[in-house]
């Protein structure tokens, strides 16, 4: 479309622009004189005035100046930092509309990249949209002009730390600690040598892993111990490798329970766990449902981590074999199986992104079902070897729709599977992250 333009402070302001759809990172997409423009703060169906702040050869980047005609799905953001903080991208979009947009992203990826369509679309898995994050990594930075250490997510599209007082998406027990944390770090003898704080919330313990580049003095340690006592948390100091953690007082025990399957998993503060406990339980239940297990089934759980799926599956199937590339996670998965009395859960350490896995002992066996839960890179390498596993049904849990679509094409086109169903889950409300689950069955 052609639109009126004017200049302001060396940037271009364009009036009355129609926004067509959302991008994969939550920005509105418009077209002006045939050129794509990504518009921060705009929603599909809106008409806005926008300010172009960056021109590129194939597209421009802009931000909303005025919303002239608002979408019916536009809502007032709950967080005072929204629009600046990079932790959220979609607080201005109603939660149901967020899920619809993520579902469309999944379908578009399957169609455009994988050239596949699911026979049916699963209803989205959703849950609480506030206070849901039990794991997060926050940046910390001394800002002399503000006279204190800022703690929070980095600003959207920038490297600055957001001047945050509290966070609405973090578990409330830690979301309300950001201001006290800022005050604590500002009062230390090394305020400019503390770059990061990781948060890990278990069912009965809260851990803060504070990265330090220099030693704390005795007064600093006393302040940290008082912070522990006052706020009911445990602080671990990280001065070397990620796993090299020094507890200030007693070392905490982090666990989460999934009572539906009578399992409890213990984890370390830096371990990967699904950040949203409610959605994780729904996801495990959905995966078990889709696998359609019989009591005599053998299941292969690839990229198994701590046993998040493996242990519940072991309550239902005869044997479950978990494989993971992180040796520390495998050690803890074995301990978790032992603590829960699950002798039918077996674990192996292997690089699942390797090109050739045929000599692995677990690859020499056959299975009735396979569960895949890969990282963003997907599961291309193991899918190339999936025929030797013999499974008639595969459930794929994905954190990246593009690699799911690529892998779905491999399963369908090269290995004789059919994409029966697919759907999204709201693991990260108010963000543009698209998490999904898909069911494949041999034709």
N, C-alpha and C positions, 0 to 999 in steps of 0.2 A: 504494500500500500504506500501511497505518498502521504507524507505528513508535514505539517508546518514545523519549521525548526527555528531556533534562536540560540545565541551564544551566551554563556554565563561562565565567567572565570576560566576561559580557554577550554571549557567543555561544552559539548553540544546538548541542548535541551530540545526534545522532540515532543510535540503535543499530540494527544488523542491517538494513541497507538493501540491496536487490538492485540491481545495476548491469546495465543492459540492453544498451547499445551505446556506441560511441565517438562523440564529437562531431568536427566538422571540424578542431578545434584540439587534438585528442588527449586531451580530458578524458572521463571516464566520464559517462554519462547515466543518471540514475535518476528515478523518479517517486514523490513522496511526497504522499499525500492529493490526487492528481490534478495536482500541480504539478511541472514539470520542474526538476531540480537537476543542475547541471554540477559534477562532482566531480574535483578535481585528484588524480592519483595512483591513480585507480580504473580497472579494466579490465572489459570485458564478462564476465558470468557470475560475477562475484565478489559476495560479501556483505561489507559493510564497516560500520564505525561512522564517521560523518562529522561534521564541524563546519561548520556554516553560518556563513560570515563576511560574506556580503552578500545582502540580500534585495531583489529587484526585483518589479515588478508581475507580470510574466509568468513569471519563473523565479528560482531562487536559485543562489548559487555557494557551493561548499563544498570542503573538503579532507579527505582520508582521515585518520582518527585511528588506526584499527586495521583491518587486513585480517583478517576473521574466516574467510573461505573464499576461498583464492587461485585465480586462473585457472591452468590448466595451461600457459598461454602466458606467465605472469609469470616474469621473469628478474631476476637481480641487476644493477642498473645498474653499468656499468664506471667511470663518472666520479664522483669524490667530490663534484662540484658539482651533480649532477643533482637536480632538484627545486627548486633555487634559481635556477640559471642559465637564462636564456630561450633559449639556443641549441638545446636539445633538449627534446622533449616526450614521447618514447616509448622511452627507454632501458630502461624496465622491461618492455617488451613484446618478445618474441622477434622477430627480423628477419622470418621468414616470416609471422608473424602481422601485423606492421606492413604488409607488402605486401598481405596479404589485406584488411586494413582499408582501405587506400588504394584497392584495386580496388573494394571495395564502395562507397566514397565516389564514385568515378567513375560506377559503374552507377546509383547512387541519383540523382546529378545529371542524368545523361542521361535517366532515367525521369521524375524529378519536374519538372525545368526544361524539358528539350527534348522530352519525350514521344516519345523515340526509343529504340530498342534496337539494339545491334550484332548482326549475324548471327552473328558468332563473337567470342570473347574471346581476345585474344592472351596468351600466357604473359608474366608480368612480366619486365622487363629488370632484372637485379640485378648487383651486384658487391661490392667490398670495403665493409664497413660502418663501418670505423674509418680515421681518417687520410685521408679522401677529399676534403676541401675545399681547393681551391687558390686560392680568393678569399674574403675575408671583410673586414668592417668592424667593428673593435673600438672600444668606447668607452674613454676614459681620464679618470680623475677623481682629483684630490687629495682624500684623506679624512684630515683632520687627526687624527681619533681613532686611526687606524691608522698614522699617521706615514709614509704613502707614497702614491704614485699607483697606483690600481687599474686594471688593464687587462683587458678581457674583454667578453663580451656583457652586456647589461643583465639584471637579474634578471627572472624571469617575472612579468609583470603589474605591474611597478614601474619606476621610472626610475633606480634605483640600479645602479651597475656591480657585477657579481659579483666577489667577492674570489677571483680565479682564480690558480692556480699553473701549470696546464698545461691543454691542451684535447685531448680524445681524438678529436674529429672533424676537426680541422684536420690538413692534411699535417704529419707528424711534425716536419719541418724547421722549421715555424713554431709548431706546437702546443707544443713544448718551449721556445719563446722568450718565453713570456708573463711568467714570473717575472723573467728577465733584463731584459726590456723595462720592467717595473715599476721595477726598480732603476735602470735608465738614466734614465727620465723623472723619477723621484724626486730624482735627483742634479743635475738641471739648475737653472738660475737662474730658470726660469719653470714650476715643476711644476704650477701652477694655470692655466696658459695653453696646455695641450696637451690638446685634447678628444677626439682621435681618431687611430687608426692603422689604415690599410688594408693588407691583406696581398695580394700577388699572387705566385703561384709558377709559373714557367715550367719547361720541361724542364731548363734549365741555369742558371737565375738565380732569386733570391728578392729581392723588392722590398718594402720597408716605406715607405709614404707617411705621413709624420708631419705632422699638421695642427698648425700653430703660430699663435697669436694675437699673439705678440710675438716680437721677434728673439732668436735665440740669441746668447750671447756667445762669445768665443774658446774659453773652457774647455769650454763646452757642445759646441761643434763638435768639439773634440778628443776628447771622450768618445764622441760619435757615430761618429767615424772609427775609434776603437778598437773600438767595438761591431761595425762593419762587418768589420774585420779579424778579430776573434775569432770571429765567428759565420758568416762567409762570405755576408753579405747586402749589399744596396745600399740606402741610405736616401735618399729624396727628401723635401724639405721643401715643404709646401704652405701658403703664407701668403695667397694670394689666391684666384683662380678655381680650380675643380677641375683644369683642365688646366695651370695655372701651377705647374710643379714644378721645384724647384731640386735638382739632384744634389749631394750632398756631395763625391763624388769623380767617377769616370767614370759616364756615363749607361748603365744596363744595357740589354741587349737581351732582351726577354721573347718567347719563342716556345713553341709546342707543335706536335708532329708527329703526323700520322695516317698511319702508314707503309703501311696497307692501300691507300691511294690515292696514296702518294708526294707528300704535300703537307705543307708547314710554314707555319703562320700566325704572324705577328708581331703583338703587341698591346701597347697601352699599359697602365700599371698600373690606370687607372680604367675601362678598356674593359669592356663586358659580354662575358664568356665563360661557358660552362657550367662550373659549379664542380667537377663531378665528371668527371675525365678519362676514367676507365674507362667510365662510363655514357655519356658523350658519344660515344665511339667506337662503342659498341653502338647508340646512337640513330641515328647517321649511317648505319650499316650497315642498320638496320631500315628507315629512311626510303627508302633506295635500293632495298631489296628490295620494299617496298610500292608504290613508283612504277612498278615493272615496266618499266624503260626499254629502249628500242630505240636502236641507234646513231644513228639519224636524228632522234631526238626533240628538241624544243625544250621547255625547262623554265623556269618562272618561279618564282623563290625570293623570297618576300615576307617582309619583316622579316629581311633576310639578314645584318645585322651585319657582321662582319669577313670573311664568306665561309665560315663554319664548315660549312655544307651545300653552298654554291655550288661551292667548289673541288673537293671529292670528286665532286660531280655532274658537273662538267665533264670528269672523267676517263672518264665513262660515256656521256654524252649528246652530241649534236652541238653544241648551244648552250644555255647557261644564263644567264638574265638575273636579276641580283639587285637588289632594291629595298629601300632602308632610309631611315628618317627622320633619322638622325644623320649629318650631313655628315662629321664626323671619321671615323666608322666606314667610310663609303663611300670616303674617301680611302685608308684603310689596306687596305680590301678590294681596291681596284684595284692597290695596290702588292703585296699578297699574290699576286694573280693573275699579275702581271708576274714576280715572283720565282720562281714555280712554272711559268712558261712556258705559262700557260693563256690563250691568246688568245681562246678560245671562251667565256670568262666575261666578261660585260659587266655594268656596274653603273650604277644610276641613284639619284639622291637625290630622295625624294618623301615627303611626309607621308601615310602610309597610313591615318591616322585621319581624313583629310579626307572630306567628303561627296561631292565630285565630283572624279574623277580622269580623266575622259574625254579631257582634252587632253594628258595625259602621253604622251610618244612610245611608251613600252613598252605602254601600254594600247591602242594602235592596231594591235598585232600579235596573233597567235593562238599558242596553245601546246598541246602534247600533255599536259603535266602541270603541276600547280601544287603547290608546297610552301608551307605557312603555318607560321610560328613566331612568333606575336604575343606582346606583353606581356600582363599580367593583364587589361587592358581588352578583349582579344579582337580579332577581325577583322571586326566587323559591317559596317563601311563598305565594305571591299573585297569582301566576300561579296555585298553588295547589287549589285555590278557584275560579278560573276564570269562571267555568261553570255557577255559580249562577249569573254572570253579564249579560249573554245572548248575548254578542257581537259576530257577525259573522266574524269580521275582526279585526286583531291586528297588529299594527305596533310597532316594538321593536327597540329602538335606544340604541346601546351598546358601552361602552368604554372598554370592555374586551371580546375578542372572545371566551375564554374558558367558561365563565359563560353564554354567549349567546348560545353557543352550548349545554350546559347542559339544559338550559331552553327551547331551541328549541325541544330537545328530549321529554321533558315533554309535551309541547303543541301538538306535533305530536303523540306521542305514547299513552298518557293518556287522552288527551282532544279532540281528533278528528280533529285537525287542519292540514293543509297542508302548507308547506313552499313554497310559490309561488316564492319569489325572495329575493335576498340579495346582498349587495354591500358595499364597503368601502367609507369613506370620509376622505379627507386629512386635518383633524382638526389640526394635529401637523406635518407639513412637517419637514423633516430632523431628525425626531425622530423615534423610533421603535413603538410608540403607534399606535394601530390599533383601529380606531373608525368605526362603521358600522351601517347599518340599514337593517332590515329584515321585510318582509310582510308575515303574516300568515292568512289563511282563513279557515273557517270550511268546512270540506268535505261535 
